[in-house]
Amino acid sequence: MGGFFGTVLKSSCARDLFYGVDYHSHLGTKRAGMVTHDGERFYRSIHDIENTYFRTKFSDELGKFLGNNGIGVISDTDAQPIIVNSHLGKFAITTVAKINNLDELVNHCLENKQHFAELSSGYTNPTELVALLITQGEDFVDGIKNVFDKVKGSCSMLILTEDGVIAARDYYGRTPIVVGKSEEGYVLASESHSYINLDYATCYSLGPGEIVKVTLDGVQQLLAPSPKKQVCSFLWIYYGYPAADYEGVNVEEARYNEGREMGKHDYVDLDYVSAIPDSGIGMALGYSNVRKIPYQRGVVKYTPTWSRSFMPVNQSQREHVAKMKLIPNRALLEGKKVAFCDDSIVRGTQLRDNVKMLYDYGAKEVHVRISCPPLLFGCPFLNFSASKTVMELITRRCVKELEGDDNRNIDKYCDPNSKEYAELLEMLRQHVGVDSLKFNTLDSVVKAIGLPKCELCTHCFDGSSYGHE
């Protein structure tokens, strides 16, 4: 996925930019970059962070980032920010995007005698493509509208100009952008928690497709929001940091509500409730409280060194990270009947291995509770997991085994009241190897978040969406 951060300050921005970008580290582990402008020139640095932390790569370079305005990014895709000199002036740009028609747009640009200077792993850099599409406009607003019109997928961006920062949220608002304010100026971010410790308070939240320009004079709207909104529901389920708010809804509060929704309709006999940390903790607390069953940490996450395990590209590396970061507590597991709350099941291998570990350490019964419905569709809008094809999802492999190669009945597997759904859950339960397995319904997730269903993207659960795919 990815997350970005920008600054428009009265004084040097290097420190706030550094910490603001760092607070987005839960969203990516591949590349990171920062760029500042001092009124005359840009100062940029990009690093590979696959084998180290953002902080270790940039902390010794803070002195080189001169100026009061800047942008930075943690990315799981391309190297960015990109610096451009065009008829719109000099600017730097960073994006959080998934461009499904990248090759088509690149070929169109090449046929029109335009060129690309940046490559990412041998491919055209998506952020450079976005920059090129912007420069085809008469001004920045016209150029960003060109991006919204042509890109299939999603794209949010920050643009550092010579006099401020322009922010544009994805046309359907799938990823957020918020603005924080203090006496020193303004910051812009993907995650609202990223500026709390820097003493900024949220003053503005961009709507879907909205474009604003931020200077020391304030937030100027350049383009009003589009009428339709589909925020990625997985932000509240997995991606988002617990202290972050999206559309006025706190992440931890939504996860707590997901646990309450699950607990209202669950009657299995338990000694206590635990979580697969970290994203399962809020759910486990909600489940524990509504059922009045103790919450205990049967598994503890070793936090200092291990990343989120969906991010490494290699499957064996993902499994290794998933195993090494979780440490079972034998004293709490032995002879106990425990419900473990987790955010989702993607491939199923990590959870299966974790469950085996729980039984190996003496658990009498293991019951798994998942905060969202089964993932049955690949995400066409965000790089929300390392899965490249829908058949990497354990659910779709189970459906294939149940149905053969014919997916005409896939909608029935989305319906929690159908026999097909029951068959799918039983097959998943056997694959994971637990005493029982339950998922929250889509209605429960929507209720837990508290926004209208039409304002949430739930494509990965039910295949429904609108906009460019």
KEFI-690324 format. One line per 3 residues: number of its first residue (from 1); for each residue x negated, y, z negated of C-alpha. Coordinates in steps of 0.5 Angstrom, whole numbers. Layout:
N
NUM	X/Y/Z  ...;
***
This chain:
469
1	0/0/0  -4/6/-2  -3/13/-6;
4	-5/20/-5  -6/26/-9  -8/34/-7;
7	-9/40/-11  -8/47/-10  -12/51/-16;
10	-14/58/-18  -21/55/-19  -25/48/-18;
13	-21/42/-16  -26/37/-16  -25/34/-23;
16	-17/34/-23  -17/31/-16  -22/26/-18;
19	-18/24/-24  -11/25/-20  -14/20/-15;
22	-16/15/-20  -9/14/-23  -7/11/-16;
25	-12/6/-17  -6/1/-18  -4/2/-11;
28	-10/0/-7  -17/-4/-8  -20/-3/-1;
31	-22/4/1  -22/11/-2  -24/18/0;
34	-23/25/-2  -24/32/1  -24/39/-1;
37	-24/46/2  -28/52/0  -25/57/5;
40	-31/56/10  -32/48/11  -29/41/9;
43	-33/37/4  -31/29/5  -33/23/2;
46	-31/16/3  -33/9/0  -31/2/0;
49	-28/0/-7  -27/-8/-6  -32/-10/-10;
52	-32/-4/-15  -28/2/-18  -26/8/-15;
55	-29/12/-21  -36/8/-20  -36/11/-13;
58	-34/18/-14  -36/20/-21  -44/22/-19;
61	-41/26/-13  -37/31/-16  -42/36/-15;
64	-41/36/-8  -34/37/-7  -33/45/-7;
67	-27/49/-7  -20/50/-10  -16/46/-5;
70	-17/38/-4  -14/32/-2  -16/24/-4;
73	-13/17/-3  -13/10/-5  -12/6/1;
76	-11/-2/2  -12/0/10  -16/5/14;
79	-22/9/12  -19/16/10  -18/22/10;
82	-20/24/17  -22/31/19  -19/34/25;
85	-21/41/29  -15/42/34  -11/48/37;
88	-7/48/30  -14/49/27  -18/45/22;
91	-15/40/18  -16/34/14  -10/29/13;
94	-9/23/9  -3/18/10  1/12/6;
97	4/9/12  5/2/16  5/3/23;
100	8/-3/27  8/0/34  0/2/33;
103	-2/-1/39  4/2/44  2/9/41;
106	-5/8/42  -5/6/49  0/11/51;
109	-5/16/48  -11/13/52  -6/13/58;
112	-6/21/57  -13/22/57  -13/23/49;
115	-19/19/45  -20/16/38  -27/17/34;
118	-25/13/28  -25/5/28  -22/1/22;
121	-25/-6/22  -25/-5/30  -18/-2/31;
124	-16/5/32  -15/8/25  -8/9/24;
127	-9/16/20  -13/18/26  -7/16/30;
130	-2/20/26  -7/26/26  -7/26/34;
133	1/25/34  1/32/30  -4/36/34;
136	1/34/40  6/39/37  6/47/38;
139	5/47/30  5/43/24  12/42/23;
142	13/40/30  7/35/30  10/32/24;
145	17/31/27  13/28/33  10/23/28;
148	17/21/25  20/20/32  15/16/35;
151	12/12/29  16/5/27  15/3/20;
154	14/9/15  9/15/14  8/20/9;
157	2/25/9  -2/30/6  -5/35/10;
160	-11/40/7  -11/46/12  -15/52/11;
163	-10/56/6  -6/50/3  -4/43/3;
166	2/41/7  6/35/5  11/31/9;
169	15/25/6  17/19/10  23/20/14;
172	27/15/10  24/17/3  21/10/3;
175	15/12/-1  15/18/-6  12/25/-6;
178	12/30/-12  9/36/-14  6/38/-21;
181	5/45/-24  1/49/-29  -2/55/-30;
184	-8/53/-26  -4/52/-20  -1/46/-16;
187	-2/38/-15  2/33/-11  2/26/-12;
190	5/19/-10  6/18/-17  8/23/-22;
193	4/20/-28  -2/21/-25  -2/29/-27;
196	1/28/-34  -6/28/-38  -8/34/-33;
199	-3/38/-36  2/39/-30  9/38/-31;
202	13/36/-25  17/42/-21  19/39/-15;
205	20/32/-11  21/32/-4  27/29/-1;
208	26/24/5  23/27/11  22/34/8;
211	16/38/9  13/43/5  7/47/4;
214	4/49/-3  0/55/-4  -2/59/-10;
217	4/63/-8  9/56/-9  12/51/-6;
220	15/53/1  20/49/5  18/48/12;
223	23/43/14  29/41/10  31/33/8;
226	34/28/12  41/26/11  39/19/10;
229	35/16/4  32/9/3  27/9/-3;
232	23/2/-3  26/-2/-9  20/-6/-10;
235	17/1/-13  21/0/-19  20/-8/-19;
238	13/-9/-18  9/-3/-15  10/3/-20;
241	6/5/-26  11/4/-32  10/12/-34;
244	12/14/-27  19/17/-25  22/16/-18;
247	28/20/-16  29/21/-23  29/14/-25;
250	23/12/-30  19/5/-28  19/2/-35;
253	26/4/-36  29/0/-30  24/-6/-31;
256	27/-6/-38  34/-6/-35  33/-11/-30;
259	31/-16/-37  37/-14/-40  41/-15/-34;
262	38/-22/-34  39/-23/-41  47/-22/-41;
265	48/-28/-36  43/-33/-39  44/-38/-45;
268	38/-43/-45  35/-44/-52  29/-41/-53;
271	23/-40/-59  21/-33/-56  20/-29/-49;
274	14/-27/-46  12/-24/-40  7/-25/-34;
277	3/-18/-35  3/-13/-33  9/-12/-29;
280	14/-17/-33  13/-14/-39  19/-9/-39;
283	23/-14/-36  21/-19/-42  23/-13/-47;
286	30/-12/-44  31/-19/-44  29/-20/-51;
289	33/-15/-54  39/-16/-51  39/-24/-53;
292	36/-22/-60  30/-27/-59  23/-25/-61;
295	18/-22/-56  11/-25/-56  5/-25/-52;
298	4/-33/-50  -1/-30/-44  -5/-24/-45;
301	-8/-20/-39  -16/-19/-39  -15/-12/-37;
304	-22/-9/-36  -25/-12/-29  -19/-16/-26;
307	-15/-12/-20  -8/-14/-18  -8/-21/-15;
310	-4/-19/-9  -9/-15/-6  -15/-19/-4;
313	-14/-21/3  -17/-28/2  -12/-33/-1;
316	-17/-37/-5  -19/-30/-8  -12/-28/-10;
319	-11/-35/-13  -18/-34/-17  -16/-27/-19;
322	-9/-29/-22  -12/-35/-26  -18/-31/-29;
325	-14/-25/-31  -9/-29/-35  -11/-32/-42;
328	-6/-37/-45  -5/-36/-53  -5/-44/-55;
331	-3/-42/-62  3/-39/-59  5/-44/-54;
334	4/-50/-57  10/-54/-58  15/-48/-56;
337	20/-47/-51  19/-40/-48  22/-36/-42;
340	17/-32/-38  19/-26/-34  15/-24/-28;
343	17/-19/-22  17/-24/-16  15/-30/-13;
346	11/-29/-6  7/-35/-4  9/-39/-11;
349	2/-41/-11  0/-37/-17  6/-38/-21;
352	5/-45/-20  -2/-45/-23  0/-41/-29;
355	6/-45/-31  1/-51/-30  -4/-47/-35;
358	2/-46/-40  4/-54/-40  -3/-55/-41;
361	-4/-51/-47  2/-54/-50  8/-51/-48;
364	14/-56/-50  19/-52/-45  17/-47/-39;
367	23/-42/-37  21/-37/-31  26/-31/-30;
370	25/-27/-24  27/-19/-24  29/-19/-17;
373	32/-24/-12  28/-29/-8  24/-25/-3;
376	27/-28/4  24/-23/9  18/-19/11;
379	17/-12/9  17/-8/16  16/-1/12;
382	10/-2/7  4/-6/6  8/-9/0;
385	4/-15/0  -2/-19/3  3/-23/7;
388	2/-23/14  8/-27/17  15/-29/14;
391	13/-36/13  8/-34/8  13/-33/3;
394	15/-40/-1  22/-38/0  22/-39/8;
397	18/-45/8  23/-48/3  29/-46/8;
400	25/-49/14  25/-55/10  32/-55/8;
403	34/-52/15  29/-54/20  27/-49/25;
406	34/-46/25  35/-40/21  42/-38/23;
409	44/-40/16  39/-35/13  44/-30/10;
412	47/-36/6  41/-36/2  41/-29/0;
415	48/-31/-3  47/-33/-10  54/-36/-10;
418	53/-41/-4  51/-48/-5  45/-46/0;
421	42/-41/-5  43/-47/-11  39/-51/-6;
424	34/-46/-5  33/-45/-13  32/-52/-14;
427	27/-53/-9  23/-47/-12  24/-50/-19;
430	21/-56/-17  15/-53/-13  13/-48/-19;
433	14/-54/-24  19/-51/-29  24/-53/-34;
436	29/-48/-31  28/-42/-26  33/-36/-25;
439	33/-30/-21  36/-23/-22  42/-22/-17;
442	41/-16/-12  47/-13/-16  43/-13/-22;
445	37/-10/-19  41/-4/-16  45/-3/-23;
448	38/-3/-27  35/2/-22  41/6/-23;
451	41/9/-15  47/8/-10  45/1/-6;
454	45/6/0  39/10/-2  35/4/-4;
457	31/-1/1  33/-8/0  31/-11/6;
460	26/-16/3  32/-19/-1  38/-19/4;
463	35/-16/11  39/-10/11  36/-3/13;
466	36/2/18  31/6/21  25/5/26;
469	22/-2/24;
***
